[in-house]
Amino acid sequence: MKKSESIGKWKIILMFSATIVVTFLLGLLAASIVERRSEKNFVYKPKVQLTENEPRNEVWGLNYPLEYQSYIQTADTSFRSKHGGSATHDMLSENPSMVILWAGYAFSKDYKQGRGHYYAIDDIRNTLRTGAPMGPEEGPQPSTCWSCKSPDVPRMMAKEGVDNFYKGKWARLGAEVVNPIGCADCHDPESMSLRITRPALIEAYQRMGKDIKLATHQEMRSLVCAQCHVEYYFSSFNGKEKYLTFPWDNGFSVEAIEEYYDKLEFSDWTHQLSKAPMLKAQHPDFELYSMGVHGDRGVSCADCHMPYRSEGGQKFTDHHIQSPLNNVANSCQVCHREEAGKLISNVIERQDKISEARAILEQELVKAHIEAGMAWEKGAKEGDMKDILVDIRHAQWRWDYSAASHGASFHAPVETQRIIAKGLEKAVSARVKLVRLLARLGQVDEIKYPDISTKEKAQKYIGIDLKELNEQKAKFKEVVIPQWVKQSKSRESEWKVTYL
């Protein structure tokens, strides 16, 4: 074949290939234009009239079927990553040290990985931490514990008043708070704009001198989550009982919140072994997110956990709230161009390192509690123990702050490692002081620590017998919950839905 003929052949091949590429790109452009035009031409036609405090997610779903269909996918609990996911699992069985760290507190009885929003009501009913109440004024927890579990909460707050909603025992609202976390928690029924329905967040902003009404839409895509995914406590002041309060007056940092609690001399419980006045971190997700790179760059919670989707010519927010690791293409890869496997391995690497450091702090704290308990037994005085108990309190606060915020190792890995390091420093300080004190009290032999290698052994060591409580809980499920369901269904049948 002549050289000129060979060159001509390659020109034809290149032109043909270029034509295919151009045609493909034009096709993508045309499809995008058609899709955008479909979105523009879409006319929203509501089917029902949504009332101000309509708590039923399925009723909202009549007007917003795409959002609702994605929301009910939170019922799927099949995804589990190395350090999280939507599947429930017994955290005390996986880490028996927690039983000792929470000795004397309800978390030492039962602590499970939470499932999705779809199960919010089921999970709070079934946990042993809420006890087994047989009547409306029984059970260990206050009605404040319902605050983040349901769109029935703003309905009941409007009906009873905020102060009265918080009063009384948890069981009194069992037949009223029945719909799991959903639409009315975050959306205005008329405009569908994002709104804050929990007064604790608004009040916290006011005490910081901020007006939450000035928040942008992008900020609101995180603030609606901050109604619940935060550190909080139940305060009692000015005649108010068990009032839900966010301790942000001094800032979001672990030190700022600790200072707030120390000034009030507040404690969640007194530790059974060490007698230290303890703090229990709830889930300071928003606080730690705010200290991470994504928070600093203005990336919202919804950008990662509820990314946008397009379906049938409509663009909407995916309400299948889940780990971004189960939806990398629509969450992470919108900004990051690395392949999915690389992004996931980066996250797990950070989680592994932080979990390793946190485990070291856990073991130091377990030994500190046991050693402090031994010091009391040998005759230690309050003056001997004062500084030691402060160290234990502050060390475990840092451990819990990093552990209770389940996304901390992703949201703010640098800050989380700093918190753990400071916690380790305080735990070691407590143990050094305890060694000296125990020696002065006559403890010269090597300390023998108990076998707490399983949840059952750890619970037996601190005197927990779950047999009776489990029997009570079984009766509660058989008798009380069916009554609640029957009462709620009877009331719900009276609610009317106005079709348009």
TAPE-V785568 format. One record per residue. N is the residue number from 1. PHI is phi in degrees with one decimal (* if undefined). BURIAL is # if it has 16 or more other C-alpha atoms within 10 Angstrom, else .. Layout:
BEGIN
N;PHI;BURIAL
N;PHI;BURIAL
END
This chain:
BEGIN
1;*;.
2;-68.4;.
3;-60.0;.
4;-65.1;.
5;-69.5;.
6;-64.5;.
7;-63.5;.
8;-61.6;.
9;-63.0;.
10;-67.8;.
11;-63.3;.
12;-63.3;.
13;-63.3;.
14;-64.7;.
15;-64.0;.
16;-64.5;.
17;-63.8;.
18;-62.3;.
19;-61.9;.
20;-61.9;.
21;-61.4;.
22;-62.1;.
23;-60.5;.
24;-62.4;.
25;-65.2;.
26;-64.2;.
27;-63.6;.
28;-61.7;.
29;-62.3;.
30;-63.7;.
31;-62.4;.
32;-63.8;.
33;-63.1;.
34;-62.3;.
35;-65.4;#
36;-63.7;#
37;-66.2;.
38;-63.7;.
39;-63.0;#
40;-66.5;.
41;-85.4;.
42;-66.7;.
43;-113.0;.
44;-77.5;.
45;-127.2;.
46;-64.9;.
47;-99.2;#
48;-133.0;.
49;-90.4;#
50;-87.1;#
51;-80.8;.
52;-57.0;.
53;-120.7;#
54;-67.7;#
55;-92.0;#
56;-83.0;#
57;-63.8;#
58;-66.6;#
59;-72.0;#
60;-59.6;#
61;-64.6;#
62;-65.5;#
63;-88.9;#
64;-128.9;#
65;-65.1;.
66;-67.9;#
67;-64.1;#
68;-67.2;#
69;-62.6;.
70;-73.4;.
71;-62.1;#
72;-70.6;#
73;-70.4;.
74;-67.3;#
75;-70.9;.
76;-78.2;.
77;-113.4;.
78;-80.7;.
79;-85.3;.
80;-143.8;.
81;-93.2;.
82;-62.5;.
83;-121.9;.
84;-175.2;#
85;116.0;#
86;-101.2;#
87;-79.4;#
88;-79.1;#
89;-155.3;.
90;-80.2;.
91;-69.1;.
92;-70.5;#
93;-69.2;#
94;-74.9;.
95;-142.8;.
96;-60.1;#
97;-56.9;#
98;-62.5;#
99;-59.4;#
100;-70.8;#
101;-63.0;#
102;-106.8;#
103;-56.2;#
104;93.3;#
105;-120.9;#
106;-60.3;#
107;-64.4;#
108;-74.1;#
109;-88.0;#
110;-158.9;#
111;-152.2;#
112;-119.1;#
113;-61.2;#
114;-68.9;#
115;-93.5;#
116;-71.2;#
117;-55.0;#
118;-58.6;#
119;-104.6;#
120;-57.3;#
121;-72.7;#
122;-57.6;.
123;-69.3;#
124;-74.0;.
125;-69.1;#
126;-88.9;#
127;-68.8;#
128;-69.2;#
129;-68.4;#
130;-89.9;#
131;71.8;#
132;-134.2;#
133;-68.2;#
134;-102.3;#
135;-148.1;.
136;-67.5;.
137;-112.1;#
138;-112.6;#
139;98.1;#
140;-80.8;.
141;-100.4;#
142;-81.1;#
143;-66.6;#
144;-56.7;#
145;-64.4;#
146;-80.6;#
147;-52.1;#
148;-109.5;#
149;-101.8;#
150;-165.9;#
151;-72.2;#
152;-71.0;#
153;-64.5;#
154;-61.7;#
155;-63.7;#
156;-73.0;#
157;-64.3;#
158;-67.7;.
159;-77.2;.
160;-98.0;.
161;92.6;.
162;-61.8;#
163;-59.3;.
164;-70.4;#
165;-60.3;#
166;-73.8;#
167;-78.7;#
168;88.1;#
169;-88.8;#
170;-57.0;#
171;-66.8;#
172;-65.5;#
173;-105.2;#
174;-60.9;#
175;-91.5;#
176;-100.3;#
177;-93.7;#
178;-129.5;#
179;-94.0;#
180;-69.3;#
181;-40.0;#
182;-170.0;#
183;-57.0;#
184;-67.6;#
185;-67.2;#
186;-126.8;#
187;-120.6;#
188;-75.8;#
189;-67.4;#
190;-88.3;.
191;-96.4;.
192;65.7;.
193;-68.3;.
194;-69.9;#
195;-143.6;#
196;-99.4;#
197;-108.3;#
198;-108.5;#
199;-63.2;.
200;-59.8;#
201;-69.4;#
202;-61.0;#
203;-66.3;#
204;-63.8;#
205;-64.0;#
206;-62.2;.
207;-67.4;.
208;-85.9;.
209;78.7;.
210;-117.1;.
211;-108.1;.
212;-67.5;#
213;-68.4;.
214;-88.4;.
215;-65.4;.
216;-75.2;.
217;-61.3;.
218;-64.6;.
219;-66.0;#
220;-65.2;#
221;-68.5;#
222;-110.5;#
223;-66.0;#
224;-63.2;#
225;-74.4;#
226;-70.7;#
227;-64.0;#
228;-130.0;#
229;-83.6;#
230;-147.8;#
231;-80.0;#
232;-154.0;#
233;-149.9;#
234;-100.3;#
235;-92.8;.
236;-134.4;.
237;-157.0;.
238;50.4;.
239;82.5;.
240;-87.5;.
241;-116.9;#
242;48.9;#
243;-81.8;#
244;-66.4;#
245;-138.3;#
246;-97.3;#
247;-85.0;#
248;-102.0;#
249;-55.9;#
250;-99.9;.
251;128.6;.
252;-94.9;#
253;-69.7;#
254;-62.4;#
255;-71.8;.
256;-66.1;.
257;-72.9;#
258;-59.6;#
259;-60.0;#
260;-59.6;#
261;-67.0;.
262;-62.9;.
263;-63.2;.
264;-80.5;.
265;55.9;.
266;-88.1;.
267;-144.9;.
268;-77.5;.
269;-166.4;#
270;-100.0;#
271;-62.4;#
272;-61.5;#
273;-92.4;#
274;-83.5;#
275;67.9;#
276;-74.1;#
277;-77.1;#
278;-97.4;#
279;-113.6;#
280;-109.9;#
281;-68.5;#
282;-89.2;#
283;-153.6;#
284;-75.3;#
285;-71.0;#
286;-65.6;#
287;-62.1;#
288;-74.7;#
289;-55.9;#
290;-64.6;#
291;-98.4;#
292;-99.5;#
293;-66.2;.
294;-67.5;#
295;-62.5;#
296;-64.5;.
297;-89.9;.
298;83.4;.
299;-76.8;#
300;-89.5;#
301;-57.7;#
302;-66.1;#
303;-58.3;#
304;-100.6;#
305;-95.1;#
306;-142.5;#
307;-67.1;#
308;-69.2;.
309;-135.3;.
310;-124.1;.
311;-153.6;.
312;59.9;.
313;79.6;#
314;-116.2;#
315;-98.6;.
316;-149.6;.
317;-82.5;#
318;-70.7;#
319;-92.8;#
320;-81.7;#
321;-70.5;#
322;-157.1;#
323;-66.4;#
324;-59.2;#
325;-67.6;#
326;-98.9;.
327;-153.2;#
328;-60.2;#
329;-61.1;#
330;-89.7;#
331;-107.0;#
332;-62.7;#
333;-77.5;.
334;-65.1;.
335;-109.9;.
336;-96.3;.
337;-95.8;.
338;-68.6;.
339;-71.3;.
340;-56.7;#
341;-58.9;.
342;-66.7;.
343;-63.4;#
344;-65.0;#
345;-64.8;.
346;-62.0;.
347;-65.4;#
348;-63.7;#
349;-60.8;.
350;-64.7;#
351;-62.1;#
352;-59.4;.
353;-66.1;.
354;-71.0;#
355;-63.5;#
356;-63.4;.
357;-66.8;.
358;-64.7;#
359;-63.1;.
360;-64.0;.
361;-62.3;#
362;-55.6;#
363;-65.9;.
364;-64.1;#
365;-69.2;#
366;-57.5;#
367;-65.5;#
368;-64.4;#
369;-62.8;#
370;-65.7;#
371;-65.8;#
372;-65.6;#
373;-61.3;#
374;-65.8;#
375;-63.2;#
376;-60.4;#
377;-62.0;.
378;-87.1;.
379;103.6;.
380;-60.7;#
381;-97.0;.
382;-57.9;.
383;-63.7;.
384;-65.6;.
385;-96.6;#
386;-54.7;.
387;-66.8;.
388;-63.5;#
389;-68.4;#
390;-66.0;#
391;-61.0;#
392;-63.5;#
393;-57.3;#
394;-72.1;#
395;-68.2;#
396;-71.4;#
397;-58.1;#
398;-71.6;#
399;-60.7;#
400;-67.4;#
401;-61.4;#
402;-82.0;#
403;-82.2;#
404;-71.9;#
405;-84.4;#
406;-62.8;#
407;-99.3;#
408;-58.4;#
409;-69.8;#
410;-99.0;#
411;-63.0;#
412;-150.6;#
413;-62.5;#
414;-67.2;#
415;-64.4;#
416;-64.8;#
417;-63.8;#
418;-63.0;.
419;-61.8;#
420;-64.4;#
421;-60.9;#
422;-68.3;#
423;-64.8;#
424;-64.1;#
425;-59.4;.
426;-73.6;#
427;-65.7;#
428;-64.5;#
429;-59.2;#
430;-62.5;#
431;-71.0;#
432;-62.5;.
433;-65.6;#
434;-68.2;#
435;-58.9;#
436;-65.0;.
437;-66.2;#
438;-62.6;#
439;-62.4;.
440;-66.3;.
441;-89.2;.
442;101.3;.
443;-85.2;.
444;-113.0;.
445;-77.4;.
446;-62.7;.
447;-73.8;.
448;-101.1;.
449;-87.9;.
450;-70.3;.
451;-81.4;.
452;-122.4;#
453;-73.0;.
454;-129.7;#
455;-59.2;#
456;-63.2;#
457;-67.5;#
458;-66.1;#
459;-66.8;#
460;-63.8;.
461;-61.3;.
462;-97.0;.
463;86.2;.
464;-92.6;#
465;-118.4;.
466;-82.7;.
467;-58.7;.
468;-65.0;.
469;-64.8;.
470;-64.5;.
471;-66.3;.
472;-64.6;#
473;-66.3;#
474;-62.1;.
475;-65.6;.
476;-59.2;#
477;-66.7;.
478;-78.4;.
479;-108.2;.
480;-75.8;#
481;-59.9;#
482;-58.5;.
483;-65.8;.
484;-60.1;#
485;-61.5;.
486;-63.3;.
487;-64.4;.
488;-67.2;#
489;-66.7;.
490;-63.6;.
491;-69.7;.
492;-63.5;.
493;-65.2;.
494;-84.5;.
495;-74.4;.
496;-105.7;.
497;-115.3;.
498;-91.4;.
499;-85.5;.
500;-97.6;.
END
